[in-house]
Amino acid sequence: MALMRARETVMREFRPRLALHDLTEQQWRVLRALNGQETPLTTRELSETTFLLSPSLSRITANLAARGLLIREANPADQRSSLLSLSRDGEDLLSVMAVDSEAGYHAIEQSFGSDRLELLYNLLDDLAATRIAKHT
């Protein structure tokens, strides 16, 4: 519950910024994951990168493609999969939102403290790298 409370605290800073651009948290996650990729990602790669399940990702990418923010192409190596990349409009939106996003991170850093935030990032990275034993 502590992790969920912390996530909600952070997202309260970002949700209004996303809403200004008619984006959900998940749509933003997809756009950010595609940003800076030198080659398109397969739907599986994007799912693994964003931690979104395939049915949700399919709905999200369809919406973003319809809005002209990403390009979806057939994957010649696997017809069941698509190749996804940012469109020029998607890149432009990310550029515009980068300023807002940095302001959000700055507000969190100001409230929480840069040393504590760096420690938190390191601890979260450590936690993400930990294999937690499954209890049966």
NORFENSUL-V430842 format. One line per field, one symbol per residue. ss: DSSP state (h for helix, s for strand, l for the rest). phi: phi as a letter, one per 20 degrees, with the letter a starting at -180 (. if undefined). burial: 1 if it has 9 or more other ideal C-beta (glycine too) atoms within 8 Angstrom, else 0. A space follows every 50 residues. Layout:
BEGIN
ss = ???
phi = ???
burial = ???
END
This chain:
BEGIN
ss = lhhhhhhhhhhhhhhhhhhlllllhhhhhhhhhhllllllsshhhhhhhh lllhhhhhhhhhhhhhlllssssslllllllssssslhhhhhhhhhhhhh hhhhhhhhhhhhlhhhhhhhhhhhhhhhhlllllll
phi = .ffffffffffffegffffgdlcegffffffffefmffcgeffffffffe ldfgffffffffffffemebddcfefebfecddcbfeffffffffffgff fffffffffffeofffffffgfffffffeeeefeed
burial = 00000000011011101100101011111110111010011110011001 01000111011111100011111010000011111110111011011001 101100111000000010010000000000000000
END
